[in-house]
Amino acid sequence: MKLFLLIFITLLFASKNCISQGVYNNGANIIFSGAAQMYIDVVGSGHYLSAAATSGSITASATSSITLLGNWTNNSVNNGFTIDGGGVVLAGNAQSIGGSAATAFYNLSLAGNGIKTLAVNSTTVGGQATFTGILDVGTSTLNLNSNRIDITNSAVGAITSGATGYILSETNTAVNPSIVRWYARNTTGAHVYPFGVASSKIPFTFNISVAMGATDYVDVSTRATAANDNLPWAGASNFAAVTNMYSPNTPYIDGSIPVVVDRWWDITNSNPVSASLTFSYRGTENTLTGINAAPALIGAQYWNGSSWQPSNAVLGSAAGVSGASIGSVTTPVVSSFCPWVLSSLLNPLPIELLNFDVSCVNNEAVIEWCTATEQNNNHFTIEHSIDGINFTAVGTVAGNGTSVVKHCYKFISNSTIGDINYYRLSQTDNGGKITTFKTVALESCGNTSDNMVLTNTGTKQVGILVNATEDAKIELFVHNALGQILEVRSLEIKKGYNALAVDLSHVSNALYYISVYKGNVLQTSKKIVVSDLGN
């Protein structure tokens, strides 16, 4: 009886209009002793309000509790509690945590019905000194509402939730302000951020293997976008804004990339840390189509500040889900934390070609290009054409496998023929998949061959006229109109003037392309018409 009398006397002096206002703390310190309890019903307004510009506060005991069915508002000049201890239970329907000052809760439990809305930034749960308090979401929804909540308890169990309870972080802006800041400090283990949306739980797990320092934290937010949209792209916060979502099968159009799940995760760590990550998403957010559609494999990729880290197969993958299912992807241990997405393994955000340039130096074609990122890149192939339609490979350059740093390449070709030459770049990955990039034209670079000329010398024949600088072997390639090689002839030329005739009487009357190589260097090419009447 003495216990409850102490509380009653304290409230008598600390409160104003208790029945209509709930509890109005006009600058007093409400002191709890032992297992004392305060129950603020919804009779009248039923709220807890600490008056503006006062020093109103609560001194909790280790086992005391406050159960509130209305809103929690702290307008005082402090964080609401003088010491760690006890807990607050929000047990009403729709409730808010707000005020002009953020409250520092020790234990905070969500119960009752309706959504609990955070209406002030930097609200903390877990304690101010002991850091052992718990946020229990229960079966409720905590809407961050474009605000940040700080969990000061570093333990992996500092946030708990029931089967249907979750934290709502869905603010679809380039920089998502609805953040859970968890002071993981120097702990390791699986820190589960129980995110969710629209009655679906999509937790994110940050499983720390190499810890940070005693005051460090990890910020996480997540948001869905419109279907098959991915807009807006992640903006600039503690990372450089995303500038592209390039895919080999889609152009740079508004971020509408049909190979990326419609959800973003922003992860920021205050100090270096290593952890594996588990991303969860709703099946309805997997709008990938065609060969990329569920159950095709999807994997994780992140933006490193200037380009996409493209090795989603290396960074963990899983079969995609659709509809009402919840899917997830778990990465191995990583140490880079930026905006993340989940993308198709068949069409990841791959090589980003920064430039492809061809210039003429000393009558040779100097071909240069740079990449921002590469994925499983085995090699590049440089192709040459005299008509811009039919191309022949003139060389290869080894790639850099999987890389997220800039690489530049150069290839010099003396395969220039006539006034206009065309060059094209393609890339082959380790699985044999070929991606072809743009074509560029080079004008008037000169002819570095042995003054070789191809002619139709008569009915179904092609002639080779060459003033050779040395004895050599040459190869003549016969291509059809589709550029396919029909046959290869090996020939010998002697130093000096040569006039060779090659019989084509066995081929059908049609249009053909003839190319002649010495070694791996194209000497000349020509389009000819083979017919009974010659050309």
KEKESE-727164 format. One line per field, with one value per residue (C-alpha): residue number from 1; residue in one letter; chain; y negated, z, x negated. Coordinates in steps of 0.1 Angstrom, whole numbers, plus 5000, padded with zeros to 4 digits. Each point is the difference from the previous one (the first is absolute). Example, Ala and Ser with C-alpha at 12.3 -4.5 7.8 and 13.67 -1.06 7.14 Angstrom:
n = [1 / 2]
res = [a / s]
chain = [A / A]
c2 = [5045 / 4966]
c3 = [5078 / 4993]
c1 = [4877 / 4986]
// end
This chain:
n = [1 / 2 / 3 / 4 / 5 / 6 / 7 / 8 / 9 / 10 / 11 / 12 / 13 / 14 / 15 / 16 / 17 / 18 / 19 / 20 / 21 / 22 / 23 / 24 / 25 / 26 / 27 / 28 / 29 / 30 / 31 / 32 / 33 / 34 / 35 / 36 / 37 / 38 / 39 / 40 / 41 / 42 / 43 / 44 / 45 / 46 / 47 / 48 / 49 / 50 / 51 / 52 / 53 / 54 / 55 / 56 / 57 / 58 / 59 / 60 / 61 / 62 / 63 / 64 / 65 / 66 / 67 / 68 / 69 / 70 / 71 / 72 / 73 / 74 / 75 / 76 / 77 / 78 / 79 / 80 / 81 / 82 / 83 / 84 / 85 / 86 / 87 / 88 / 89 / 90 / 91 / 92 / 93 / 94 / 95 / 96 / 97 / 98 / 99 / 100 / 101 / 102 / 103 / 104 / 105 / 106 / 107 / 108 / 109 / 110 / 111 / 112 / 113 / 114 / 115 / 116 / 117 / 118 / 119 / 120 / 121 / 122 / 123 / 124 / 125 / 126 / 127 / 128 / 129 / 130 / 131 / 132 / 133 / 134 / 135 / 136 / 137 / 138 / 139 / 140 / 141 / 142 / 143 / 144 / 145 / 146 / 147 / 148 / 149 / 150 / 151 / 152 / 153 / 154 / 155 / 156 / 157 / 158 / 159 / 160 / 161 / 162 / 163 / 164 / 165 / 166 / 167 / 168 / 169 / 170 / 171 / 172 / 173 / 174 / 175 / 176 / 177 / 178 / 179 / 180 / 181 / 182 / 183 / 184 / 185 / 186 / 187 / 188 / 189 / 190 / 191 / 192 / 193 / 194 / 195 / 196 / 197 / 198 / 199 / 200 / 201 / 202 / 203 / 204 / 205 / 206 / 207 / 208 / 209 / 210 / 211 / 212 / 213 / 214 / 215 / 216 / 217 / 218 / 219 / 220 / 221 / 222 / 223 / 224 / 225 / 226 / 227 / 228 / 229 / 230 / 231 / 232 / 233 / 234 / 235 / 236 / 237 / 238 / 239 / 240 / 241 / 242 / 243 / 244 / 245 / 246 / 247 / 248 / 249 / 250 / 251 / 252 / 253 / 254 / 255 / 256 / 257 / 258 / 259 / 260 / 261 / 262 / 263 / 264 / 265 / 266 / 267 / 268 / 269 / 270 / 271 / 272 / 273 / 274 / 275 / 276 / 277 / 278 / 279 / 280 / 281 / 282 / 283 / 284 / 285 / 286 / 287 / 288 / 289 / 290 / 291 / 292 / 293 / 294 / 295 / 296 / 297 / 298 / 299 / 300 / 301 / 302 / 303 / 304 / 305 / 306 / 307 / 308 / 309 / 310 / 311 / 312 / 313 / 314 / 315 / 316 / 317 / 318 / 319 / 320 / 321 / 322 / 323 / 324 / 325 / 326 / 327 / 328 / 329 / 330 / 331 / 332 / 333 / 334 / 335 / 336 / 337 / 338 / 339 / 340 / 341 / 342 / 343 / 344 / 345 / 346 / 347 / 348 / 349 / 350 / 351 / 352 / 353 / 354 / 355 / 356 / 357 / 358 / 359 / 360 / 361 / 362 / 363 / 364 / 365 / 366 / 367 / 368 / 369 / 370 / 371 / 372 / 373 / 374 / 375 / 376 / 377 / 378 / 379 / 380 / 381 / 382 / 383 / 384 / 385 / 386 / 387 / 388 / 389 / 390 / 391 / 392 / 393 / 394 / 395 / 396 / 397 / 398 / 399 / 400 / 401 / 402 / 403 / 404 / 405 / 406 / 407 / 408 / 409 / 410 / 411 / 412 / 413 / 414 / 415 / 416 / 417 / 418 / 419 / 420 / 421 / 422 / 423 / 424 / 425 / 426 / 427 / 428 / 429 / 430 / 431 / 432 / 433 / 434 / 435 / 436 / 437 / 438 / 439 / 440 / 441 / 442 / 443 / 444 / 445 / 446 / 447 / 448 / 449 / 450 / 451 / 452 / 453 / 454 / 455 / 456 / 457 / 458 / 459 / 460 / 461 / 462 / 463 / 464 / 465 / 466 / 467 / 468 / 469 / 470 / 471 / 472 / 473 / 474 / 475 / 476 / 477 / 478 / 479 / 480 / 481 / 482 / 483 / 484 / 485 / 486 / 487 / 488 / 489 / 490 / 491 / 492 / 493 / 494 / 495 / 496 / 497 / 498 / 499 / 500 / 501 / 502 / 503 / 504 / 505 / 506 / 507 / 508 / 509 / 510 / 511 / 512 / 513 / 514 / 515 / 516 / 517 / 518 / 519 / 520 / 521 / 522 / 523 / 524 / 525 / 526 / 527 / 528 / 529 / 530 / 531 / 532 / 533 / 534 / 535]
res = [m / k / l / f / l / l / i / f / i / t / l / l / f / a / s / k / n / c / i / s / q / g / v / y / n / n / g / a / n / i / i / f / s / g / a / a / q / m / y / i / d / v / v / g / s / g / h / y / l / s / a / a / a / t / s / g / s / i / t / a / s / a / t / s / s / i / t / l / l / g / n / w / t / n / n / s / v / n / n / g / f / t / i / d / g / g / g / v / v / l / a / g / n / a / q / s / i / g / g / s / a / a / t / a / f / y / n / l / s / l / a / g / n / g / i / k / t / l / a / v / n / s / t / t / v / g / g / q / a / t / f / t / g / i / l / d / v / g / t / s / t / l / n / l / n / s / n / r / i / d / i / t / n / s / a / v / g / a / i / t / s / g / a / t / g / y / i / l / s / e / t / n / t / a / v / n / p / s / i / v / r / w / y / a / r / n / t / t / g / a / h / v / y / p / f / g / v / a / s / s / k / i / p / f / t / f / n / i / s / v / a / m / g / a / t / d / y / v / d / v / s / t / r / a / t / a / a / n / d / n / l / p / w / a / g / a / s / n / f / a / a / v / t / n / m / y / s / p / n / t / p / y / i / d / g / s / i / p / v / v / v / d / r / w / w / d / i / t / n / s / n / p / v / s / a / s / l / t / f / s / y / r / g / t / e / n / t / l / t / g / i / n / a / a / p / a / l / i / g / a / q / y / w / n / g / s / s / w / q / p / s / n / a / v / l / g / s / a / a / g / v / s / g / a / s / i / g / s / v / t / t / p / v / v / s / s / f / c / p / w / v / l / s / s / l / l / n / p / l / p / i / e / l / l / n / f / d / v / s / c / v / n / n / e / a / v / i / e / w / c / t / a / t / e / q / n / n / n / h / f / t / i / e / h / s / i / d / g / i / n / f / t / a / v / g / t / v / a / g / n / g / t / s / v / v / k / h / c / y / k / f / i / s / n / s / t / i / g / d / i / n / y / y / r / l / s / q / t / d / n / g / g / k / i / t / t / f / k / t / v / a / l / e / s / c / g / n / t / s / d / n / m / v / l / t / n / t / g / t / k / q / v / g / i / l / v / n / a / t / e / d / a / k / i / e / l / f / v / h / n / a / l / g / q / i / l / e / v / r / s / l / e / i / k / k / g / y / n / a / l / a / v / d / l / s / h / v / s / n / a / l / y / y / i / s / v / y / k / g / n / v / l / q / t / s / k / k / i / v / v / s / d / l / g / n]
chain = [A / A / A / A / A / A / A / A / A / A / A / A / A / A / A / A / A / A / A / A / A / A / A / A / A / A / A / A / A / A / A / A / A / A / A / A / A / A / A / A / A / A / A / A / A / A / A / A / A / A / A / A / A / A / A / A / A / A / A / A / A / A / A / A / A / A / A / A / A / A / A / A / A / A / A / A / A / A / A / A / A / A / A / A / A / A / A / A / A / A / A / A / A / A / A / A / A / A / A / A / A / A / A / A / A / A / A / A / A / A / A / A / A / A / A / A / A / A / A / A / A / A / A / A / A / A / A / A / A / A / A / A / A / A / A / A / A / A / A / A / A / A / A / A / A / A / A / A / A / A / A / A / A / A / A / A / A / A / A / A / A / A / A / A / A / A / A / A / A / A / A / A / A / A / A / A / A / A / A / A / A / A / A / A / A / A / A / A / A / A / A / A / A / A / A / A / A / A / A / A / A / A / A / A / A / A / A / A / A / A / A / A / A / A / A / A / A / A / A / A / A / A / A / A / A / A / A / A / A / A / A / A / A / A / A / A / A / A / A / A / A / A / A / A / A / A / A / A / A / A / A / A / A / A / A / A / A / A / A / A / A / A / A / A / A / A / A / A / A / A / A / A / A / A / A / A / A / A / A / A / A / A / A / A / A / A / A / A / A / A / A / A / A / A / A / A / A / A / A / A / A / A / A / A / A / A / A / A / A / A / A / A / A / A / A / A / A / A / A / A / A / A / A / A / A / A / A / A / A / A / A / A / A / A / A / A / A / A / A / A / A / A / A / A / A / A / A / A / A / A / A / A / A / A / A / A / A / A / A / A / A / A / A / A / A / A / A / A / A / A / A / A / A / A / A / A / A / A / A / A / A / A / A / A / A / A / A / A / A / A / A / A / A / A / A / A / A / A / A / A / A / A / A / A / A / A / A / A / A / A / A / A / A / A / A / A / A / A / A / A / A / A / A / A / A / A / A / A / A / A / A / A / A / A / A / A / A / A / A / A / A / A / A / A / A / A / A / A / A / A / A / A / A / A / A / A / A / A / A / A / A / A / A / A / A / A / A / A / A / A / A / A / A / A / A / A / A / A / A / A / A / A / A / A / A / A / A / A / A / A / A / A / A / A / A / A / A / A / A / A / A / A / A / A / A / A / A / A / A / A / A / A / A / A / A / A / A / A / A / A / A / A / A / A / A / A / A / A / A / A / A / A / A / A / A]
c2 = [5000 / 4977 / 5006 / 4987 / 4971 / 4987 / 4999 / 4984 / 4971 / 4995 / 4998 / 4977 / 4973 / 5009 / 5002 / 4975 / 5009 / 5037 / 5013 / 4980 / 5000 / 5034 / 4991 / 4964 / 4996 / 4963 / 5001 / 5026 / 5031 / 5031 / 5025 / 5038 / 5024 / 5038 / 5016 / 4970 / 4997 / 4971 / 5007 / 4971 / 5008 / 4984 / 4983 / 4965 / 4995 / 5026 / 4989 / 4994 / 4964 / 4984 / 4962 / 4978 / 4983 / 5017 / 5026 / 5026 / 5035 / 5035 / 5019 / 5037 / 5029 / 5032 / 5017 / 4972 / 4996 / 4975 / 5012 / 4974 / 5002 / 4965 / 4981 / 4994 / 4964 / 4986 / 4962 / 4996 / 4989 / 5035 / 5035 / 5009 / 5025 / 4993 / 5036 / 5034 / 5023 / 5012 / 4998 / 4984 / 5020 / 4984 / 5021 / 4979 / 4998 / 4975 / 4982 / 4977 / 4993 / 4963 / 4966 / 4974 / 5022 / 5036 / 5024 / 5024 / 5032 / 5029 / 5028 / 4992 / 5025 / 4996 / 5017 / 4994 / 4993 / 4975 / 4985 / 4983 / 4970 / 4984 / 4962 / 4988 / 5008 / 5018 / 5017 / 5025 / 5034 / 5021 / 4976 / 4970 / 5017 / 5037 / 5007 / 5031 / 4990 / 5016 / 4988 / 5026 / 4993 / 5029 / 5005 / 4962 / 4978 / 4973 / 4974 / 4980 / 4973 / 4985 / 5000 / 5020 / 5022 / 5008 / 5034 / 4995 / 5036 / 5018 / 5035 / 5021 / 5003 / 4962 / 5000 / 5026 / 5005 / 5024 / 5019 / 4970 / 4971 / 4978 / 4967 / 4980 / 4982 / 4993 / 4964 / 5001 / 4972 / 5000 / 4997 / 5020 / 4982 / 5029 / 5016 / 5025 / 4991 / 5029 / 4994 / 5034 / 4987 / 5028 / 5029 / 5027 / 5022 / 4997 / 4966 / 5004 / 4968 / 5011 / 4980 / 5005 / 4985 / 5006 / 5028 / 5018 / 5004 / 4995 / 5000 / 4989 / 5018 / 4985 / 5029 / 4984 / 5021 / 4972 / 4974 / 4963 / 4977 / 4992 / 4971 / 5012 / 5007 / 5013 / 4981 / 5019 / 4990 / 5017 / 4990 / 5014 / 4981 / 5001 / 5032 / 5005 / 4965 / 4998 / 4962 / 4979 / 5013 / 4999 / 4964 / 4985 / 5004 / 5017 / 5015 / 4986 / 4999 / 5028 / 4987 / 5031 / 5033 / 5013 / 5034 / 5017 / 5005 / 4966 / 4963 / 4972 / 4992 / 4986 / 5029 / 5022 / 5031 / 5033 / 5020 / 4984 / 5008 / 4969 / 4993 / 4981 / 5004 / 4972 / 5011 / 4977 / 5010 / 4975 / 5020 / 5029 / 5033 / 5034 / 5017 / 5023 / 4986 / 5015 / 4980 / 5008 / 4989 / 5006 / 5021 / 4972 / 4979 / 5025 / 4986 / 5017 / 5014 / 5025 / 5021 / 4978 / 5009 / 5021 / 5025 / 4988 / 4993 / 4965 / 4986 / 4969 / 4970 / 4967 / 4966 / 4992 / 4962 / 5000 / 5033 / 5032 / 5029 / 5025 / 5034 / 5009 / 5037 / 4996 / 4978 / 5027 / 5012 / 5018 / 5009 / 4971 / 5001 / 4984 / 4992 / 5003 / 5018 / 4983 / 5005 / 4994 / 4999 / 5005 / 4987 / 5013 / 4977 / 4966 / 4967 / 4975 / 4986 / 4976 / 5000 / 5037 / 5016 / 5036 / 5007 / 5029 / 5023 / 5003 / 4963 / 4983 / 4963 / 5009 / 4984 / 4963 / 4988 / 4964 / 4994 / 5016 / 4979 / 5007 / 4976 / 5002 / 4999 / 5006 / 5016 / 5024 / 5002 / 4994 / 5014 / 4990 / 5006 / 4999 / 5019 / 4989 / 5035 / 5036 / 5033 / 5033 / 4983 / 5025 / 4979 / 4972 / 5006 / 4972 / 5003 / 4982 / 4993 / 4981 / 4996 / 4997 / 5032 / 5030 / 5002 / 5021 / 5004 / 4984 / 5006 / 5007 / 4985 / 5017 / 4986 / 4995 / 5026 / 4984 / 4965 / 4968 / 4977 / 4982 / 5018 / 4987 / 5019 / 4994 / 5020 / 4990 / 5013 / 4996 / 5015 / 4966 / 5003 / 4972 / 4967 / 5012 / 5028 / 5011 / 5015 / 5017 / 5013 / 5031 / 5017 / 5037 / 5011 / 5032 / 5018 / 4991 / 4974 / 4972 / 4964 / 4977 / 4963 / 4971 / 4995 / 4971 / 4989 / 4989 / 4980 / 4997 / 5018 / 5013 / 5036 / 5019 / 5032 / 5013 / 4980 / 5030 / 4997 / 5025 / 5002 / 5022 / 5013 / 5020 / 5024 / 5012 / 4989 / 4975 / 4986 / 4989 / 4974 / 4992 / 4985 / 5018 / 4988 / 5036 / 5036 / 5008 / 5022 / 4984 / 5012 / 4992 / 5001 / 5003 / 4986 / 5002 / 4970 / 5007 / 4998 / 5038 / 5016 / 5025 / 5010 / 4990 / 5003 / 5001 / 4984 / 4990 / 4968 / 4992 / 4968 / 4977 / 4999 / 5028 / 5007 / 5029 / 5014 / 5018 / 5022 / 4995 / 5022 / 5023 / 4972 / 4989 / 4968 / 4974 / 4971 / 5008 / 4982 / 5008 / 4993 / 5006 / 5003 / 5002 / 5015 / 4984 / 4967 / 4993 / 4989 / 4993 / 5008 / 4997 / 5006 / 5021 / 5015 / 5036 / 5008 / 5018 / 4966 / 4988 / 4965]
c3 = [5000 / 5007 / 4965 / 4982 / 5024 / 4991 / 4963 / 5007 / 5020 / 4973 / 4972 / 5020 / 4999 / 4965 / 4982 / 4987 / 4988 / 5005 / 4989 / 4967 / 4991 / 5013 / 5016 / 4996 / 5014 / 5006 / 5009 / 5028 / 5004 / 5002 / 5022 / 5000 / 5027 / 4999 / 4976 / 4999 / 4970 / 4983 / 4978 / 4978 / 4986 / 4970 / 5021 / 4986 / 4980 / 5019 / 4989 / 5017 / 4994 / 5014 / 4998 / 4977 / 5012 / 5034 / 5016 / 5004 / 5002 / 5013 / 5024 / 4994 / 5023 / 4987 / 4998 / 4997 / 4970 / 4983 / 4978 / 4977 / 4978 / 4985 / 4984 / 5015 / 4996 / 5014 / 4997 / 5029 / 4998 / 5007 / 4986 / 5025 / 5023 / 5026 / 5003 / 4983 / 5013 / 4997 / 4968 / 4980 / 4984 / 4972 / 5003 / 4982 / 4964 / 4976 / 5021 / 4994 / 5017 / 4994 / 5015 / 4995 / 5018 / 4993 / 5028 / 5013 / 5009 / 5018 / 4992 / 4975 / 4992 / 4973 / 5007 / 4992 / 4966 / 4973 / 4988 / 5023 / 4982 / 5007 / 4998 / 5012 / 4987 / 5020 / 5025 / 5019 / 5016 / 5020 / 5027 / 5005 / 5020 / 5006 / 4964 / 5009 / 4992 / 4973 / 4972 / 4998 / 4969 / 5009 / 4975 / 4993 / 4972 / 5008 / 4972 / 4999 / 4981 / 4985 / 5033 / 5015 / 5031 / 5019 / 5017 / 5025 / 5012 / 4980 / 5007 / 4971 / 5019 / 5006 / 4976 / 5003 / 4980 / 4997 / 4968 / 4987 / 5016 / 4980 / 4995 / 4970 / 4981 / 4967 / 4991 / 4962 / 4996 / 4986 / 5036 / 5023 / 5034 / 5016 / 5016 / 5028 / 5015 / 5020 / 5023 / 4994 / 5016 / 5005 / 4998 / 4973 / 4989 / 4981 / 5006 / 4986 / 4988 / 5000 / 4970 / 4983 / 4979 / 4992 / 5025 / 4986 / 5021 / 4981 / 5026 / 4992 / 5018 / 5006 / 5013 / 5013 / 4998 / 5006 / 5025 / 5001 / 5029 / 5033 / 4987 / 4964 / 4983 / 4967 / 4984 / 4979 / 4980 / 4973 / 4975 / 4972 / 4967 / 4974 / 4980 / 4975 / 5007 / 5027 / 5001 / 5016 / 4999 / 5033 / 5006 / 5018 / 5037 / 5014 / 4965 / 4965 / 4981 / 4976 / 4965 / 4979 / 5000 / 4968 / 4987 / 4968 / 4988 / 5009 / 4994 / 5025 / 5004 / 5033 / 5020 / 4987 / 5001 / 4996 / 5015 / 5035 / 5029 / 5009 / 5033 / 5014 / 5031 / 5014 / 5024 / 5017 / 5026 / 5022 / 5001 / 4980 / 5006 / 4983 / 4999 / 4979 / 4989 / 4995 / 4979 / 5000 / 4975 / 4990 / 4970 / 4986 / 4998 / 4977 / 4966 / 4980 / 4968 / 4973 / 5008 / 5031 / 5015 / 5031 / 5008 / 4982 / 5022 / 5014 / 5019 / 5019 / 4986 / 5015 / 4987 / 5010 / 4995 / 4962 / 4986 / 5008 / 5017 / 4974 / 5013 / 5014 / 4996 / 5023 / 5024 / 5007 / 4980 / 5003 / 4980 / 4995 / 5014 / 4988 / 5012 / 5038 / 5007 / 5019 / 4984 / 5014 / 4989 / 5024 / 4991 / 5012 / 5023 / 4984 / 5012 / 4976 / 5009 / 4976 / 4982 / 4992 / 4975 / 4990 / 4963 / 4975 / 4997 / 4963 / 4995 / 5028 / 5000 / 4981 / 4981 / 4998 / 4969 / 5006 / 4965 / 4968 / 4977 / 4968 / 4987 / 4972 / 5011 / 4974 / 4976 / 5027 / 5018 / 5037 / 5018 / 5037 / 5025 / 5038 / 5023 / 5033 / 5011 / 4987 / 5008 / 4992 / 4970 / 4981 / 4971 / 4975 / 4962 / 4975 / 4967 / 4967 / 4970 / 4968 / 4996 / 5036 / 4995 / 4997 / 5027 / 5004 / 5033 / 4999 / 5036 / 5036 / 5033 / 5034 / 5024 / 5038 / 5012 / 5026 / 5009 / 5014 / 4992 / 4967 / 4974 / 4967 / 4969 / 4967 / 4968 / 4968 / 4967 / 4966 / 4983 / 4986 / 4963 / 4978 / 5011 / 5027 / 5025 / 5027 / 5034 / 5025 / 5036 / 5016 / 5033 / 5009 / 5036 / 5016 / 4990 / 4963 / 5000 / 4975 / 5004 / 4970 / 5005 / 4976 / 4966 / 4991 / 4966 / 4991 / 4969 / 4979 / 5021 / 4971 / 4988 / 5017 / 4980 / 4973 / 4974 / 4997 / 4976 / 4995 / 4966 / 4981 / 4972 / 4982 / 5003 / 5036 / 5009 / 5024 / 4994 / 5025 / 4988 / 5025 / 5000 / 5031 / 5022 / 5010 / 4994 / 5021 / 5004 / 4997 / 5006 / 4979 / 5018 / 4980 / 5019 / 4990 / 5002 / 5037 / 5008 / 5006 / 4989 / 4972 / 4994 / 5006 / 4974 / 5009 / 4974 / 4997 / 4986 / 4991 / 5005 / 4971 / 4977 / 5002 / 4980 / 5014 / 4988 / 5023 / 4985 / 5014 / 4975 / 5027 / 5017 / 4990 / 4982 / 5028 / 5018 / 5020 / 5021 / 4996 / 5027 / 4999 / 5031 / 5005 / 5034 / 5021 / 4980 / 4975 / 4967 / 4979 / 4995 / 4972 / 4991 / 4969 / 4979 / 4989 / 4968 / 4967 / 4984 / 5025 / 5015]
c1 = [5000 / 4971 / 4987 / 5031 / 5005 / 4966 / 5009 / 5034 / 4985 / 4973 / 5026 / 5022 / 4973 / 4987 / 5033 / 5025 / 5035 / 4992 / 5034 / 5003 / 4963 / 4988 / 4967 / 4987 / 4965 / 4994 / 4964 / 5000 / 4979 / 5023 / 4982 / 5007 / 4990 / 4998 / 5025 / 5023 / 5024 / 5017 / 5030 / 5012 / 5034 / 5017 / 5026 / 5001 / 4968 / 4980 / 4965 / 4967 / 4988 / 4969 / 5005 / 4980 / 4968 / 5001 / 4977 / 5027 / 4987 / 5005 / 4977 / 5008 / 4991 / 4985 / 5034 / 5025 / 5023 / 5022 / 5029 / 5014 / 5031 / 4995 / 4971 / 4966 / 4988 / 4968 / 4997 / 4976 / 4964 / 4987 / 5004 / 5028 / 4982 / 4973 / 4987 / 5003 / 5026 / 5036 / 5019 / 5028 / 5028 / 5020 / 5032 / 5026 / 5012 / 4984 / 4973 / 4971 / 4966 / 4992 / 4993 / 4973 / 4974 / 4992 / 5006 / 4974 / 5020 / 4984 / 5025 / 5027 / 5028 / 5027 / 5033 / 5037 / 5013 / 4992 / 4968 / 4975 / 4985 / 4966 / 5005 / 4966 / 4965 / 4973 / 5023 / 4979 / 5007 / 4976 / 4988 / 4977 / 4972 / 5006 / 5011 / 5020 / 5036 / 5021 / 5023 / 5029 / 5020 / 5024 / 5027 / 5003 / 4987 / 4975 / 5001 / 4967 / 5018 / 4968 / 4983 / 4971 / 5002 / 4968 / 4995 / 4972 / 4999 / 4974 / 5012 / 5014 / 5033 / 5005 / 5029 / 5027 / 5032 / 5029 / 5010 / 5019 / 4983 / 4975 / 4984 / 5012 / 4972 / 5018 / 4991 / 4995 / 4975 / 4965 / 4986 / 5023 / 5002 / 5020 / 4969 / 4993 / 4966 / 4987 / 4970 / 4984 / 4968 / 4975 / 5024 / 5003 / 5029 / 5033 / 5016 / 5035 / 5018 / 5037 / 5012 / 5034 / 5026 / 5037 / 5003 / 4969 / 4969 / 4968 / 4972 / 4964 / 4972 / 4965 / 4979 / 4968 / 4968 / 4974 / 5013 / 4998 / 4990 / 5017 / 5021 / 5008 / 5032 / 5016 / 5028 / 5025 / 5031 / 5019 / 5027 / 5020 / 5006 / 5027 / 5002 / 4971 / 4989 / 4972 / 5005 / 4987 / 4965 / 4982 / 4987 / 4971 / 4998 / 4968 / 4995 / 4998 / 5033 / 5008 / 4996 / 5008 / 5017 / 4986 / 5010 / 4988 / 5035 / 5015 / 4992 / 4994 / 5037 / 5013 / 4986 / 5027 / 4979 / 5019 / 4971 / 5001 / 5024 / 5021 / 4983 / 4970 / 4980 / 4978 / 4973 / 4975 / 4974 / 4983 / 4967 / 4986 / 5018 / 5003 / 5034 / 5022 / 5033 / 5034 / 5025 / 5037 / 5026 / 5036 / 5007 / 5022 / 4968 / 4984 / 5012 / 4973 / 5013 / 4990 / 4969 / 4995 / 5034 / 5004 / 4987 / 4969 / 4971 / 4995 / 4970 / 4988 / 4981 / 4989 / 4991 / 4964 / 5003 / 4993 / 5012 / 5018 / 4981 / 5011 / 4992 / 5034 / 4992 / 4970 / 5021 / 5026 / 5030 / 5033 / 5030 / 5023 / 5036 / 5032 / 5035 / 5007 / 4967 / 4971 / 4966 / 4965 / 4964 / 4970 / 4965 / 4967 / 4980 / 4995 / 4986 / 5015 / 5034 / 5018 / 5033 / 5009 / 5023 / 5009 / 4996 / 5002 / 4970 / 5007 / 5000 / 4980 / 4990 / 4968 / 4971 / 5005 / 4981 / 4988 / 4986 / 4990 / 4978 / 4980 / 4973 / 4974 / 4963 / 4972 / 5025 / 5011 / 5034 / 4996 / 5030 / 5005 / 5028 / 5006 / 5025 / 5014 / 5009 / 4996 / 5016 / 4984 / 4983 / 4979 / 4989 / 5009 / 5001 / 4992 / 5017 / 4994 / 5023 / 4997 / 5038 / 5013 / 5020 / 4977 / 4974 / 4969 / 4981 / 4965 / 4989 / 5008 / 4991 / 5003 / 5025 / 4997 / 5025 / 5022 / 4991 / 5015 / 4972 / 4992 / 4980 / 4987 / 4989 / 4982 / 4997 / 4981 / 5012 / 4984 / 5031 / 5011 / 5011 / 5012 / 5015 / 5025 / 4996 / 5023 / 4990 / 5022 / 4994 / 5016 / 4994 / 5001 / 5006 / 4987 / 5031 / 4997 / 5027 / 4992 / 5011 / 4994 / 4994 / 5002 / 4983 / 4978 / 4987 / 4964 / 4993 / 4969 / 4974 / 4980 / 4993 / 4972 / 5004 / 4976 / 5020 / 5023 / 5030 / 5029 / 5016 / 5025 / 4977 / 5026 / 5029 / 5002 / 4965 / 4984 / 4966 / 4974 / 4974 / 4973 / 4965 / 4987 / 4972 / 4991 / 5008 / 5031 / 5030 / 5035 / 5035 / 5030 / 5034 / 5033 / 5030 / 5037 / 5023 / 5007 / 4962 / 4997 / 4967 / 5006 / 4964 / 4964 / 4972 / 4963 / 4977 / 4963 / 4986 / 4964 / 4981 / 5008 / 5030 / 5026 / 5031 / 5021 / 5033 / 5024 / 5027 / 5035 / 5018 / 5014 / 5020 / 5035 / 5007 / 5003 / 4985 / 4969 / 4974 / 4964 / 4974 / 4963 / 4978 / 4962 / 4996 / 5027 / 5000 / 5027 / 4984 / 5030 / 5037 / 5024 / 5036 / 5004 / 5028 / 4994 / 5019 / 4995 / 4994 / 4974 / 5001]
// end
